[in-house]
Amino acid sequence: ADTLGPEGTAYLLERITGKVSESDELLDPSLTEFLGSQNFSDKEKTTLEINSLFNYFKRRRELLASSIGSVEAAEMLGVSKQTIHDRIRDNKLIGLVESNVMRLPLFQFDPAGPNGAVAGLGDVLKELSGSLLGKVSWLVSANAALDEKPPIEVMKRGDLDRVLREARAVGVA
């Protein structure tokens, strides 16, 4: 940030927070072009918003494609449905509501893990910021800092500390 100077810093602040600074008139057009700023028409903004929502829901469906309901999870773990909901509430399991049904992604279950979950899942979830869907996506996406392996896979291999360090470092936007 120091190398950007006041104009670049003001621009980045506005891009990150959505708040326009008083020094907007200081922005050099070449800087905004370099950083990818573009003025969109209202129609273009609406189109971008719609596309973003479609992509969001598509990703959500992809992430929940391999999931089970809370009743199935309770049966699998040999506990009550209430226990499943308690573990979701306590960030020990991940549950997302889809069509009024709680869905639990299968990647988080491990027969050898504590209470049937991947060891350290709750700790990693606490370190990540952002939406639950963002956390799920981060857990199952290849990560350059983890040798292009998804964090959940690295956790299953027993390298929880490495995943925790990465979770603390990046959070989730």
C-alpha positions as CSV (number, residue, x, y, z in Angstrom):
1,A,0.0,0.0,0.0
2,D,2.9,2.4,0.7
3,T,4.1,2.1,-2.8
4,L,0.7,3.1,-4.3
5,G,0.8,6.6,-2.8
6,P,-2.2,8.5,-1.6
7,E,-4.1,8.2,-4.9
8,G,-3.7,4.5,-5.2
9,T,-4.4,3.9,-1.5
10,A,-7.6,6.0,-1.8
11,Y,-8.7,4.1,-4.8
12,L,-8.1,0.7,-3.2
13,L,-9.9,1.8,-0.1
14,E,-12.9,2.7,-2.2
15,R,-12.8,-0.6,-4.2
16,I,-12.6,-2.6,-1.0
17,T,-15.1,-0.8,1.2
18,G,-17.3,0.8,-1.4
19,K,-16.8,4.2,0.2
20,V,-15.8,7.0,-2.0
21,S,-13.0,9.1,-0.4
22,E,-12.8,12.8,-0.5
23,S,-9.7,12.6,-2.6
24,D,-11.3,11.0,-5.6
25,E,-10.4,14.0,-7.7
26,L,-6.8,13.1,-7.1
27,L,-7.1,9.7,-9.0
28,D,-4.9,9.6,-12.0
29,P,-6.9,8.0,-14.9
30,S,-3.9,5.8,-15.8
31,L,-3.9,4.4,-12.3
32,T,-7.6,3.5,-12.4
33,E,-7.0,1.9,-15.9
34,F,-4.1,0.0,-14.5
35,L,-6.1,-1.3,-11.6
36,G,-9.0,-2.3,-13.8
37,S,-11.5,0.3,-12.9
38,Q,-14.2,0.8,-15.4
39,N,-17.3,2.9,-15.5
40,F,-20.3,0.7,-16.3
41,S,-23.7,1.8,-17.5
42,D,-26.7,0.9,-15.3
43,K,-27.6,-1.8,-17.8
44,E,-24.1,-3.3,-17.7
45,K,-24.1,-3.2,-13.8
46,T,-27.5,-5.0,-13.8
47,T,-26.2,-7.6,-16.2
48,L,-23.0,-8.2,-14.1
49,E,-25.1,-8.5,-10.9
50,I,-27.4,-11.1,-12.6
51,N,-24.4,-13.1,-13.9
52,S,-22.8,-12.9,-10.5
53,L,-25.9,-14.3,-8.8
54,F,-26.3,-17.1,-11.4
55,N,-22.6,-18.0,-10.8
56,Y,-23.1,-17.9,-7.1
57,F,-26.1,-20.3,-7.2
58,K,-24.4,-22.6,-9.7
59,R,-21.4,-22.9,-7.3
60,R,-23.7,-23.5,-4.4
61,R,-25.4,-26.4,-6.3
62,E,-21.9,-27.8,-7.2
63,L,-20.8,-27.6,-3.5
64,L,-24.0,-29.3,-2.3
65,A,-24.1,-32.0,-5.1
66,S,-22.3,-34.4,-2.8
67,S,-24.2,-33.8,0.4
68,I,-26.7,-35.5,2.7
69,G,-29.6,-34.4,4.8
70,S,-29.4,-34.1,8.6
71,V,-31.5,-37.2,9.1
72,E,-29.0,-39.2,7.0
73,A,-26.1,-37.6,8.8
74,A,-27.6,-38.5,12.2
75,E,-28.1,-42.1,11.0
76,M,-24.6,-42.4,9.6
77,L,-23.0,-41.1,12.8
78,G,-25.4,-42.9,15.2
79,V,-26.6,-39.7,16.9
80,S,-29.8,-37.8,17.0
81,K,-30.8,-35.2,14.4
82,Q,-30.6,-32.6,17.2
83,T,-27.0,-33.6,17.8
84,I,-26.3,-32.9,14.2
85,H,-27.9,-29.5,14.4
86,D,-26.0,-28.8,17.7
87,R,-22.7,-29.6,15.9
88,I,-23.6,-27.3,13.0
89,R,-24.4,-24.5,15.5
90,D,-21.1,-25.1,17.3
91,N,-19.1,-25.0,14.0
92,K,-18.1,-28.7,14.3
93,L,-20.0,-29.6,11.2
94,I,-21.0,-27.6,8.1
95,G,-24.7,-27.4,7.2
96,L,-26.3,-25.3,4.5
97,V,-30.0,-24.9,4.1
98,E,-31.2,-25.9,0.6
99,S,-34.9,-25.9,-0.3
100,N,-35.7,-25.8,3.5
101,V,-33.6,-28.9,4.1
102,M,-30.3,-28.9,6.0
103,R,-27.6,-30.3,3.7
104,L,-24.2,-31.5,5.0
105,P,-21.3,-31.8,2.5
106,L,-19.8,-35.3,2.5
107,F,-16.2,-34.1,2.4
108,Q,-16.4,-33.2,6.1
109,F,-17.0,-36.7,7.3
110,D,-14.3,-39.1,8.4
111,P,-14.9,-42.4,10.1
112,A,-11.5,-42.1,11.9
113,G,-12.1,-38.5,12.9
114,P,-13.4,-37.2,16.2
115,N,-17.2,-37.7,16.3
116,G,-17.1,-38.7,12.6
117,A,-15.8,-35.4,11.3
118,V,-12.4,-34.5,9.8
119,A,-10.1,-33.7,12.7
120,G,-9.7,-29.9,13.2
121,L,-12.7,-28.9,11.0
122,G,-14.2,-26.7,13.7
123,D,-10.8,-25.0,14.3
124,V,-10.4,-24.2,10.7
125,L,-13.9,-22.9,10.3
126,K,-13.3,-20.5,13.3
127,E,-10.2,-19.1,11.6
128,L,-11.9,-18.4,8.3
129,S,-13.9,-15.2,7.8
130,G,-16.7,-14.7,5.3
131,S,-19.8,-16.6,4.4
132,L,-20.3,-20.2,5.1
133,L,-20.5,-20.9,1.4
134,G,-17.2,-19.1,0.9
135,K,-15.6,-21.3,3.7
136,V,-16.9,-24.5,2.0
137,S,-15.5,-23.4,-1.3
138,W,-12.1,-22.6,0.2
139,L,-12.0,-26.0,1.9
140,V,-12.5,-27.9,-1.3
141,S,-10.6,-25.7,-3.8
142,A,-7.0,-26.3,-4.8
143,N,-4.7,-24.0,-2.8
144,A,-1.3,-22.9,-4.1
145,A,0.1,-22.6,-0.6
146,L,-0.9,-26.2,0.0
147,D,0.8,-27.7,-3.0
148,E,-2.3,-27.2,-5.1
149,K,-4.3,-29.5,-2.8
150,P,-7.6,-28.6,-1.3
151,P,-7.3,-27.8,2.4
152,I,-9.8,-30.5,3.4
153,E,-7.6,-33.1,1.7
154,V,-4.5,-31.8,3.5
155,M,-6.4,-32.0,6.8
156,K,-7.4,-35.6,6.1
157,R,-3.7,-36.4,5.6
158,G,-3.1,-35.2,9.1
159,D,-1.4,-31.8,8.3
160,L,-3.9,-29.6,10.2
161,D,-1.3,-27.1,11.4
162,R,-0.5,-26.2,7.8
163,V,-4.1,-25.6,6.9
164,L,-4.7,-23.6,10.1
165,R,-1.7,-21.3,9.2
166,E,-3.2,-20.8,5.7
167,A,-6.7,-20.2,7.1
168,R,-5.3,-17.5,9.5
169,A,-3.3,-15.9,6.7
170,V,-6.0,-15.6,4.1
171,G,-9.4,-15.8,5.7
172,V,-12.2,-15.8,3.1
173,A,-13.6,-12.8,1.3
